[in-house]
């Protein structure tokens, strides 16, 4: 359980891919666990997602803390801070396909789904966005429920209070924009203005 009685972060999520273009490696295409505790994410796909459009991919059963997973987590934690992958170093551990058998994991499941489909996952489990085989646009409504596991209470969420409910996405993006300005370089999420979800990106 990620949490309960909480207001999730929700926004329109558009993924535009061009496998033949010059672009950086997409970190979302590597199998990874978001964090060390249960957390929920959801994607409501507005259009068909076929196998060439980079469907959501999940390793069944990888959300469970088996003895193999616990041993692997401990092993990673001892050296993670010096890992060459910055996301792994920050705690979102990456898992190579060669390590699947070590953890007794099956082959991942690819969720190529028709439009109007809702996919919900515990992203403590290993997941990835499959690589897209052709230029494509993936449009969906994204939701995330990930509370701080170190809070001394459960359930209470300030974003459920009158006047705050439903504002979490705007506050989150304003925070990201401020961080980008202070660092002096653009972040991974940028304000695009009033455009259609399927319009080409301006950057």
C-alpha positions as CSV (number, residue, x, y, z in Angstrom):
1,X,0.0,0.0,0.0
2,X,1.5,3.3,-1.1
3,X,-0.8,5.4,1.2
4,X,-4.4,6.1,1.8
5,X,-6.8,9.1,2.2
6,X,-4.3,11.2,0.2
7,X,-4.6,13.5,-2.9
8,X,-2.4,12.1,-5.7
9,X,-0.3,14.1,-8.0
10,X,-2.1,14.1,-11.4
11,X,-1.3,15.7,-14.7
12,X,-1.4,15.2,-18.4
13,X,1.6,13.1,-19.5
14,X,2.9,13.2,-23.1
15,X,5.9,11.1,-24.3
16,X,7.2,12.1,-27.7
17,X,9.9,9.7,-29.1
18,X,12.0,9.8,-32.2
19,X,14.3,6.8,-32.2
20,X,16.1,8.0,-35.3
21,X,16.7,11.5,-33.9
22,X,19.7,12.8,-31.9
23,X,18.6,12.6,-28.3
24,X,20.0,11.5,-25.0
25,X,19.4,8.1,-23.6
26,X,16.0,7.9,-21.9
27,X,16.5,6.8,-18.3
28,X,12.9,5.5,-18.2
29,X,13.7,2.7,-20.6
30,X,16.0,1.0,-18.0
31,X,14.4,-1.3,-15.5
32,X,14.3,0.4,-12.2
33,X,12.6,0.7,-8.8
34,X,11.4,4.2,-7.9
35,X,12.2,3.9,-4.2
36,X,12.7,1.4,-1.3
37,X,9.1,1.4,-0.2
38,X,5.7,0.8,-1.8
39,X,4.5,3.6,-4.0
40,X,1.6,3.8,-6.5
41,X,1.6,5.2,-10.0
42,X,-1.2,5.1,-12.6
43,X,-1.5,5.8,-16.3
44,X,-4.8,6.4,-18.0
45,X,-4.0,6.0,-21.7
46,X,-6.2,8.1,-23.9
47,X,-5.2,6.4,-27.2
48,X,-4.1,2.9,-28.2
49,X,-0.6,2.0,-27.1
50,X,0.8,-0.7,-29.4
51,X,4.0,-2.6,-28.9
52,X,6.0,-0.1,-31.0
53,X,4.9,3.0,-29.0
54,X,7.0,2.2,-25.9
55,X,4.4,0.5,-23.7
56,X,4.7,0.4,-19.9
57,X,6.6,-2.8,-18.9
58,X,6.6,-4.4,-15.5
59,X,8.4,-7.3,-13.8
60,X,5.6,-9.4,-12.1
61,X,6.2,-10.0,-8.4
62,X,9.1,-7.7,-8.1
63,X,7.3,-5.5,-5.6
64,X,7.6,-8.2,-3.0
65,X,10.5,-8.1,-0.5
66,X,11.9,-11.6,-1.1
67,X,15.1,-12.7,0.7
68,X,16.9,-12.4,-2.7
69,X,15.5,-8.8,-3.2
70,X,16.5,-7.8,0.3
71,X,20.0,-9.1,-0.2
72,X,20.3,-7.3,-3.5
73,X,19.0,-4.1,-2.0
74,X,21.6,-4.2,0.7
75,X,24.3,-5.0,-1.7
76,X,23.3,-2.0,-3.9
77,X,23.0,0.4,-0.9
78,X,26.6,-0.2,0.2
79,X,28.0,1.3,-3.0
80,X,25.1,3.2,-4.5
81,X,26.4,6.7,-3.6
82,X,29.4,6.1,-5.9
83,X,27.5,4.6,-8.8
84,X,28.0,6.1,-12.2
85,X,24.3,6.3,-12.8
86,X,23.1,9.4,-10.9
87,X,19.5,8.0,-10.5
88,X,20.8,4.8,-9.1
89,X,23.1,6.8,-6.8
90,X,20.0,8.7,-5.6
91,X,18.2,5.5,-4.6
92,X,16.2,4.7,-7.7
93,X,18.1,1.4,-8.3
94,X,18.6,0.2,-11.8
95,X,18.4,-3.6,-12.6
96,X,20.1,-5.1,-15.6
97,X,18.4,-7.9,-17.5
98,X,21.4,-10.2,-16.5
99,X,20.3,-9.8,-12.9
100,X,16.8,-11.0,-13.4
101,X,17.7,-14.7,-12.8
102,X,19.6,-13.8,-9.6
103,X,16.4,-12.4,-8.1
104,X,14.3,-15.2,-9.6
105,X,12.3,-12.8,-11.7
106,X,10.2,-13.8,-14.8
107,X,10.4,-12.0,-18.1
108,X,8.8,-8.6,-18.0
109,X,5.2,-8.0,-19.1
110,X,4.6,-5.4,-21.8
111,X,1.3,-3.5,-21.4
112,X,0.3,-2.7,-25.0
113,X,-3.2,-1.6,-24.3
114,X,-6.1,0.0,-26.2
115,X,-7.2,3.5,-25.6
116,X,-9.3,4.2,-22.5
117,X,-7.2,1.8,-20.4
118,X,-6.0,2.4,-16.8
119,X,-2.8,0.8,-15.7
120,X,-1.9,0.9,-12.0
121,X,1.4,-0.3,-10.5
122,X,3.4,-0.5,-7.3
123,X,6.6,1.1,-8.7
124,X,8.7,-0.2,-5.8
125,X,8.7,-3.1,-8.3
126,X,10.9,-3.0,-11.3
127,X,9.4,-1.3,-14.4
128,X,10.4,0.6,-17.5
129,X,9.0,2.3,-20.6
130,X,9.8,0.0,-23.5
131,X,11.9,1.5,-26.2
132,X,9.9,2.9,-29.1
133,X,10.5,1.3,-32.5
134,X,9.3,4.3,-34.5
135,X,8.5,8.0,-34.0
136,X,5.4,8.1,-31.7
137,X,3.4,10.1,-29.3
138,X,2.0,8.5,-26.1
139,X,-0.7,10.5,-24.3
140,X,-2.2,9.7,-21.0
141,X,-3.3,11.1,-17.6
142,X,-0.6,10.3,-15.1
143,X,-1.1,9.9,-11.3
144,X,1.4,9.3,-8.5
145,X,0.9,8.6,-4.8
146,X,4.2,8.6,-3.0
147,X,4.2,9.8,0.6
148,X,7.1,10.3,2.9
149,X,7.6,7.0,4.8
150,X,9.3,8.8,7.7
151,X,6.3,10.9,8.7
152,X,5.2,10.2,12.3
153,X,1.6,9.8,11.2
154,X,-0.4,8.0,8.5
155,X,-3.3,9.1,6.4
156,X,-3.3,12.9,7.0
157,X,-2.5,14.8,3.8
158,X,-2.3,18.6,3.7
159,X,-3.3,18.6,0.1
160,X,-6.7,17.2,1.1
161,X,-7.5,20.5,2.9
162,X,-9.9,23.0,1.4
163,X,-8.2,25.3,-1.1
164,X,-5.3,22.9,-1.6
165,X,-6.9,19.8,-3.0
166,X,-6.2,19.5,-6.7
167,X,-3.3,22.0,-6.7
168,X,-0.5,19.6,-6.1
169,X,0.6,19.3,-9.7
170,X,0.8,23.1,-10.2
171,X,2.8,23.5,-7.0
172,X,5.1,20.6,-8.0
173,X,5.8,22.1,-11.4
174,X,6.3,25.6,-9.9
175,X,8.9,24.0,-7.6
176,X,10.7,22.3,-10.4
177,X,10.7,25.5,-12.5
178,X,12.2,27.4,-9.5
179,X,14.9,24.7,-9.1
180,X,15.8,24.9,-12.8
181,X,16.1,28.7,-12.6
182,X,18.3,28.6,-9.5
183,X,20.6,26.0,-11.2
184,X,20.7,28.0,-14.4
185,X,19.8,25.1,-16.6
186,X,16.5,23.6,-17.9
187,X,14.9,20.7,-16.1
188,X,13.4,17.5,-17.5
189,X,9.9,19.1,-17.3
190,X,9.2,22.5,-18.8
191,X,6.2,24.7,-19.3
192,X,5.0,24.4,-22.9
193,X,2.2,26.9,-22.8
194,X,-1.3,26.3,-24.2
195,X,-0.9,23.7,-26.9
196,X,-2.5,20.4,-27.9
197,X,-1.1,17.3,-26.4
198,X,-0.2,16.0,-29.8
199,X,1.6,19.2,-31.0
200,X,5.3,18.8,-31.7
201,X,7.6,20.0,-28.8
202,X,9.1,23.5,-29.0
203,X,12.4,22.4,-27.5
